[in-house]
Amino acid sequence: MDDDAEICSSFAADASSIGLRYEEYRNAEEFLERADFTRPGCAVVDLRLPGLDGLRLCQRLAELASHIPVILISGYWKAHAVIEATKSGVFSVFEKPVASDELMGVILRAIQASRSLHERRERTREVHAYLKTLNTQERLALDLILAGNAIKHIQERLRVSRRTVERIRNSIRQKMKSESFIEMALTLAATGYVARNVSTDAPPALR
């Protein structure tokens, strides 16, 4: 993203040389209007863009929760601008002229970071969708299991038979698409799931 067409063309040639897909933008407003923020990638942005500059673009992307890594480039870096860029969550900063191999290396790392984040977000959405399929009793049982309660305690807590507890456990595994509760616990922890404090929960209505 640069208002200098020659610089854009140079970056595009470098990106093509290592097999990267790219899109060129002359300003931040065009980028915000046209770019697809649902896919992994990164943005290489000139600091001094006309209109919305590079730093304000980073702030706008944060407001949109896009999580697109931004690499800022400028021939006019000052200490306060670097500090501001760091606070804005910029992935990396470069001073013009930029060595092509160094820039491409950082771009590849930024794309990998974006891809990893994208995969985690997709997995989180998937797991949360699974959680919504659990009924009240299963959700309470899940939280009791994650809290480390033995089957006997879960049986007493839910006021059901041991066979019913086993049936509930199997139903949870199927709905959560997990082979074991250890696997499920690790997956839920990775998505930021926090089990409820079940010590004061009233027994759920059976359904």
KOLTOR-610740 format. One record per residue (C-alpha): x negated, y, z negated; residue in one letter. Coordinates in steps of 0.5 Angstrom, whole numbers, plus 500, padded with zeros to 3 digits. Each point is the difference from the previous one (the first is absolute). Layout:
# KOLTOR-610740
{east:X | north:Y | up:Z | r:A}
...
***
This chain:
# KOLTOR-610740
{east:500 | north:500 | up:500 | r:M}
{east:496 | north:506 | up:503 | r:D}
{east:502 | north:506 | up:504 | r:D}
{east:494 | north:499 | up:504 | r:D}
{east:502 | north:496 | up:506 | r:A}
{east:492 | north:498 | up:501 | r:E}
{east:500 | north:497 | up:493 | r:I}
{east:506 | north:496 | up:500 | r:C}
{east:498 | north:497 | up:506 | r:S}
{east:493 | north:498 | up:497 | r:S}
{east:503 | north:497 | up:494 | r:F}
{east:505 | north:496 | up:505 | r:A}
{east:494 | north:498 | up:504 | r:A}
{east:496 | north:497 | up:494 | r:D}
{east:507 | north:497 | up:497 | r:A}
{east:501 | north:496 | up:507 | r:S}
{east:493 | north:498 | up:500 | r:S}
{east:501 | north:496 | up:493 | r:I}
{east:507 | north:498 | up:502 | r:G}
{east:504 | north:504 | up:496 | r:L}
{east:507 | north:503 | up:502 | r:R}
{east:501 | north:508 | up:500 | r:Y}
{east:504 | north:506 | up:500 | r:E}
{east:498 | north:507 | up:501 | r:E}
{east:503 | north:506 | up:497 | r:Y}
{east:499 | north:507 | up:501 | r:R}
{east:503 | north:502 | up:493 | r:N}
{east:503 | north:497 | up:494 | r:A}
{east:507 | north:502 | up:501 | r:E}
{east:500 | north:496 | up:507 | r:E}
{east:497 | north:494 | up:496 | r:F}
{east:505 | north:501 | up:494 | r:L}
{east:505 | north:500 | up:506 | r:E}
{east:498 | north:494 | up:504 | r:R}
{east:495 | north:495 | up:496 | r:A}
{east:503 | north:494 | up:497 | r:D}
{east:498 | north:499 | up:493 | r:F}
{east:503 | north:493 | up:499 | r:T}
{east:494 | north:497 | up:503 | r:R}
{east:493 | north:499 | up:498 | r:P}
{east:495 | north:505 | up:502 | r:G}
{east:496 | north:507 | up:498 | r:C}
{east:500 | north:507 | up:503 | r:A}
{east:493 | north:504 | up:502 | r:V}
{east:502 | north:507 | up:498 | r:V}
{east:496 | north:506 | up:502 | r:D}
{east:501 | north:505 | up:493 | r:L}
{east:501 | north:506 | up:504 | r:R}
{east:506 | north:498 | up:504 | r:L}
{east:505 | north:506 | up:502 | r:P}
{east:506 | north:500 | up:496 | r:G}
{east:500 | north:495 | up:495 | r:L}
{east:493 | north:499 | up:498 | r:D}
{east:496 | north:493 | up:499 | r:G}
{east:501 | north:501 | up:492 | r:L}
{east:507 | north:502 | up:500 | r:R}
{east:502 | north:494 | up:505 | r:L}
{east:497 | north:495 | up:495 | r:C}
{east:504 | north:503 | up:494 | r:Q}
{east:506 | north:500 | up:505 | r:R}
{east:499 | north:492 | up:501 | r:L}
{east:499 | north:499 | up:493 | r:A}
{east:507 | north:503 | up:499 | r:E}
{east:503 | north:495 | up:506 | r:L}
{east:496 | north:494 | up:496 | r:A}
{east:497 | north:498 | up:507 | r:S}
{east:494 | north:498 | up:497 | r:H}
{east:496 | north:501 | up:507 | r:I}
{east:493 | north:501 | up:498 | r:P}
{east:497 | north:507 | up:502 | r:V}
{east:493 | north:501 | up:503 | r:I}
{east:499 | north:507 | up:500 | r:L}
{east:495 | north:504 | up:504 | r:I}
{east:497 | north:507 | up:500 | r:S}
{east:494 | north:504 | up:502 | r:G}
{east:502 | north:505 | up:495 | r:Y}
{east:500 | north:496 | up:493 | r:W}
{east:499 | north:504 | up:494 | r:K}
{east:500 | north:497 | up:493 | r:A}
{east:507 | north:502 | up:498 | r:H}
{east:503 | north:496 | up:506 | r:A}
{east:496 | north:494 | up:499 | r:V}
{east:503 | north:500 | up:493 | r:I}
{east:507 | north:501 | up:502 | r:E}
{east:500 | north:495 | up:505 | r:A}
{east:498 | north:495 | up:495 | r:T}
{east:505 | north:502 | up:496 | r:K}
{east:505 | north:499 | up:506 | r:S}
{east:498 | north:493 | up:500 | r:G}
{east:496 | north:501 | up:507 | r:V}
{east:497 | north:493 | up:502 | r:F}
{east:493 | north:503 | up:502 | r:S}
{east:497 | north:507 | up:502 | r:V}
{east:495 | north:501 | up:506 | r:F}
{east:497 | north:506 | up:502 | r:E}
{east:499 | north:502 | up:508 | r:K}
{east:497 | north:498 | up:504 | r:P}
{east:501 | north:492 | up:498 | r:V}
{east:496 | north:494 | up:501 | r:A}
{east:505 | north:496 | up:504 | r:S}
{east:498 | north:493 | up:497 | r:D}
{east:500 | north:503 | up:493 | r:E}
{east:507 | north:503 | up:502 | r:L}
{east:503 | north:493 | up:503 | r:M}
{east:497 | north:496 | up:494 | r:G}
{east:504 | north:505 | up:495 | r:V}
{east:506 | north:499 | up:505 | r:I}
{east:500 | north:493 | up:500 | r:L}
{east:500 | north:500 | up:492 | r:R}
{east:506 | north:505 | up:500 | r:A}
{east:504 | north:495 | up:504 | r:I}
{east:498 | north:494 | up:496 | r:Q}
{east:502 | north:504 | up:494 | r:A}
{east:507 | north:502 | up:503 | r:S}
{east:501 | north:493 | up:503 | r:R}
{east:499 | north:497 | up:493 | r:S}
{east:505 | north:505 | up:497 | r:L}
{east:505 | north:499 | up:505 | r:H}
{east:500 | north:493 | up:499 | r:E}
{east:501 | north:501 | up:492 | r:R}
{east:506 | north:504 | up:501 | r:R}
{east:503 | north:495 | up:505 | r:E}
{east:499 | north:495 | up:495 | r:R}
{east:503 | north:504 | up:494 | r:T}
{east:506 | north:502 | up:504 | r:R}
{east:501 | north:492 | up:502 | r:E}
{east:499 | north:498 | up:493 | r:V}
{east:505 | north:506 | up:497 | r:H}
{east:505 | north:497 | up:505 | r:A}
{east:499 | north:493 | up:497 | r:Y}
{east:501 | north:503 | up:493 | r:L}
{east:507 | north:503 | up:502 | r:K}
{east:502 | north:493 | up:502 | r:T}
{east:499 | north:497 | up:493 | r:L}
{east:507 | north:500 | up:496 | r:N}
{east:500 | north:503 | up:493 | r:T}
{east:498 | north:494 | up:496 | r:Q}
{east:495 | north:498 | up:505 | r:E}
{east:497 | north:507 | up:499 | r:R}
{east:500 | north:499 | up:493 | r:L}
{east:497 | north:493 | up:500 | r:A}
{east:494 | north:503 | up:505 | r:L}
{east:498 | north:505 | up:495 | r:D}
{east:500 | north:495 | up:494 | r:L}
{east:496 | north:496 | up:504 | r:I}
{east:495 | north:505 | up:502 | r:L}
{east:500 | north:502 | up:492 | r:A}
{east:497 | north:493 | up:499 | r:G}
{east:506 | north:497 | up:497 | r:N}
{east:501 | north:492 | up:499 | r:A}
{east:506 | north:497 | up:504 | r:I}
{east:503 | north:499 | up:493 | r:K}
{east:500 | north:507 | up:498 | r:H}
{east:503 | north:502 | up:507 | r:I}
{east:505 | north:494 | up:499 | r:Q}
{east:502 | north:503 | up:493 | r:E}
{east:500 | north:508 | up:503 | r:R}
{east:504 | north:498 | up:506 | r:L}
{east:504 | north:495 | up:496 | r:R}
{east:500 | north:495 | up:505 | r:V}
{east:498 | north:493 | up:500 | r:S}
{east:492 | north:498 | up:502 | r:R}
{east:503 | north:497 | up:507 | r:R}
{east:503 | north:507 | up:501 | r:T}
{east:494 | north:503 | up:499 | r:V}
{east:496 | north:496 | up:505 | r:E}
{east:505 | north:501 | up:505 | r:R}
{east:500 | north:508 | up:499 | r:I}
{east:492 | north:499 | up:500 | r:R}
{east:501 | north:496 | up:507 | r:N}
{east:505 | north:506 | up:502 | r:S}
{east:495 | north:505 | up:499 | r:I}
{east:494 | north:497 | up:503 | r:R}
{east:504 | north:499 | up:506 | r:Q}
{east:503 | north:507 | up:501 | r:K}
{east:493 | north:503 | up:498 | r:M}
{east:497 | north:495 | up:505 | r:K}
{east:494 | north:498 | up:495 | r:S}
{east:497 | north:493 | up:499 | r:E}
{east:499 | north:502 | up:493 | r:S}
{east:501 | north:505 | up:495 | r:F}
{east:493 | north:501 | up:499 | r:I}
{east:500 | north:502 | up:507 | r:E}
{east:506 | north:504 | up:499 | r:M}
{east:497 | north:504 | up:494 | r:A}
{east:494 | north:502 | up:504 | r:L}
{east:504 | north:502 | up:506 | r:T}
{east:505 | north:504 | up:496 | r:L}
{east:494 | north:503 | up:496 | r:A}
{east:497 | north:502 | up:507 | r:A}
{east:506 | north:504 | up:502 | r:T}
{east:501 | north:504 | up:493 | r:G}
{east:506 | north:496 | up:497 | r:Y}
{east:501 | north:501 | up:493 | r:V}
{east:504 | north:495 | up:496 | r:A}
{east:505 | north:502 | up:495 | r:R}
{east:499 | north:500 | up:493 | r:N}
{east:505 | north:494 | up:499 | r:V}
{east:500 | north:500 | up:493 | r:S}
{east:506 | north:504 | up:499 | r:T}
{east:504 | north:498 | up:506 | r:D}
{east:507 | north:497 | up:499 | r:A}
{east:501 | north:493 | up:503 | r:P}
{east:502 | north:501 | up:507 | r:P}
{east:507 | north:498 | up:502 | r:A}
{east:499 | north:493 | up:504 | r:L}
{east:502 | north:500 | up:507 | r:R}
***
